[in-house]
């Protein structure tokens, strides 16, 4: 059995803060391209297992990565998928001048990242519920 790949919590928090700050700065400045920073980083994380924000943040850890509270990489990939959809939706909507849709998508991702920073991961909860549903569904076969 292989060990699950783990990400130190400070690096996960860095990614969450990057999402939140880019969304808030986009709202404040109207510079839609700021959303591309977390969007590209999270898409790379989902598709290539390489999130440049997390990779850059590793250089600033004061302790060994194993000394921090670990976060499951698969869980983070699921969360990044949700964030990527919301960020892409907001980015494309703002580019097409669909302001309401842009705000809806970015408000969703901003709330999710804020709540995660505060300690409750909405994506983790959704992932858990999905796994529970899959398990219950597999019992019915």
C-alpha positions as CSV (number, residue, x, y, z in Angstrom):
1,X,0.0,0.0,0.0
2,X,1.4,3.4,-0.9
3,X,1.5,6.4,1.4
4,X,-0.8,9.2,0.5
5,X,0.9,12.4,-0.8
6,X,0.5,15.1,1.9
7,X,0.7,18.9,1.6
8,X,1.7,21.0,4.7
9,X,-1.2,23.1,5.9
10,X,0.6,26.4,5.6
11,X,1.0,25.8,1.8
12,X,-2.7,25.0,1.5
13,X,-3.5,28.2,3.4
14,X,-1.2,30.1,1.1
15,X,-3.1,28.9,-1.9
16,X,-6.4,29.8,-0.2
17,X,-5.1,33.3,0.6
18,X,-3.9,33.8,-3.0
19,X,-7.4,32.9,-4.2
20,X,-9.1,35.3,-1.8
21,X,-6.7,38.2,-2.3
22,X,-6.8,37.9,-6.1
23,X,-10.6,37.9,-6.0
24,X,-10.8,41.0,-3.7
25,X,-8.2,42.8,-5.8
26,X,-10.1,42.1,-8.9
27,X,-13.3,43.5,-7.4
28,X,-11.4,46.6,-6.1
29,X,-9.4,47.3,-9.2
30,X,-11.5,45.8,-12.0
31,X,-8.3,44.1,-13.3
32,X,-9.9,40.8,-14.4
33,X,-6.5,39.2,-15.3
34,X,-5.6,39.0,-11.5
35,X,-8.0,36.0,-11.5
36,X,-5.6,34.3,-13.9
37,X,-3.0,33.9,-11.2
38,X,-4.9,31.4,-8.9
39,X,-6.8,30.0,-11.9
40,X,-3.6,28.9,-13.8
41,X,-1.9,27.7,-10.5
42,X,-4.9,25.6,-9.5
43,X,-5.5,24.2,-13.0
44,X,-1.8,23.2,-13.1
45,X,-2.2,21.6,-9.8
46,X,-5.3,19.6,-10.9
47,X,-4.0,18.7,-14.4
48,X,-0.2,18.4,-13.8
49,X,0.2,17.9,-10.0
50,X,2.2,21.1,-10.0
51,X,0.8,24.2,-8.3
52,X,3.4,27.0,-8.6
53,X,2.0,28.8,-5.6
54,X,2.5,25.8,-3.4
55,X,5.9,25.1,-5.0
56,X,7.0,28.7,-4.3
57,X,5.7,28.6,-0.8
58,X,7.8,25.5,0.0
59,X,10.9,27.8,-0.1
60,X,9.5,29.8,2.9
61,X,8.7,26.9,5.2
62,X,10.7,27.3,8.4
63,X,10.5,23.6,9.4
64,X,10.6,20.3,7.5
65,X,7.3,19.8,5.6
66,X,6.6,16.7,7.7
67,X,6.6,18.9,10.8
68,X,3.3,20.7,9.8
69,X,-0.2,19.4,10.0
70,X,-0.7,17.5,6.7
71,X,-3.5,17.9,4.2
72,X,-4.4,15.2,1.7
73,X,-3.3,15.9,-1.8
74,X,-6.3,14.2,-3.4
75,X,-8.6,16.2,-1.2
76,X,-6.8,19.4,-2.3
77,X,-7.0,18.4,-5.9
78,X,-10.8,18.1,-5.5
79,X,-10.9,21.5,-3.8
80,X,-8.7,23.0,-6.5
81,X,-11.1,21.6,-9.2
82,X,-14.0,23.4,-7.6
83,X,-12.0,26.6,-7.2
84,X,-10.8,26.4,-10.8
85,X,-14.4,26.1,-12.1
86,X,-15.5,29.1,-10.1
87,X,-12.4,31.2,-11.0
88,X,-12.8,30.3,-14.7
89,X,-16.5,31.1,-14.6
90,X,-15.7,34.5,-13.0
91,X,-12.8,35.2,-15.3
92,X,-14.7,34.4,-18.5
93,X,-17.9,36.1,-17.3
94,X,-16.0,39.3,-16.5
95,X,-14.2,39.2,-19.9
96,X,-17.6,38.8,-21.6
97,X,-18.9,41.7,-19.5
98,X,-21.4,39.5,-17.7
99,X,-20.9,41.3,-14.4
100,X,-23.6,39.5,-12.4
101,X,-22.3,36.0,-13.4
102,X,-18.7,37.2,-12.7
103,X,-19.6,38.3,-9.3
104,X,-21.6,35.2,-8.5
105,X,-18.7,32.9,-9.4
106,X,-16.1,35.0,-7.6
107,X,-18.3,35.4,-4.5
108,X,-18.7,31.6,-4.3
109,X,-14.9,31.0,-4.5
110,X,-14.2,33.9,-2.1
111,X,-16.7,32.6,0.5
112,X,-15.2,29.1,0.1
113,X,-11.6,30.2,0.6
114,X,-12.6,32.5,3.5
115,X,-14.4,29.7,5.3
116,X,-11.5,27.3,4.6
117,X,-9.0,29.8,6.1
118,X,-11.3,30.1,9.1
119,X,-11.1,26.3,9.6
120,X,-14.1,24.7,7.8
121,X,-13.4,23.3,4.3
122,X,-16.6,23.3,2.2
123,X,-14.9,21.3,-0.6
124,X,-13.8,18.7,2.0
125,X,-17.4,18.4,3.2
126,X,-18.6,18.0,-0.3
127,X,-15.9,15.4,-1.1
128,X,-16.8,13.4,2.0
129,X,-20.5,13.5,1.1
130,X,-19.7,12.3,-2.4
131,X,-17.6,9.4,-1.1
132,X,-20.4,8.5,1.3
133,X,-22.9,8.5,-1.5
134,X,-20.6,6.3,-3.7
135,X,-20.1,3.9,-0.8
136,X,-23.9,3.6,-0.2
137,X,-24.5,3.3,-3.9
138,X,-21.9,0.4,-4.2
139,X,-23.8,-1.5,-1.4
140,X,-27.0,-1.5,-3.4
141,X,-25.4,-3.4,-6.3
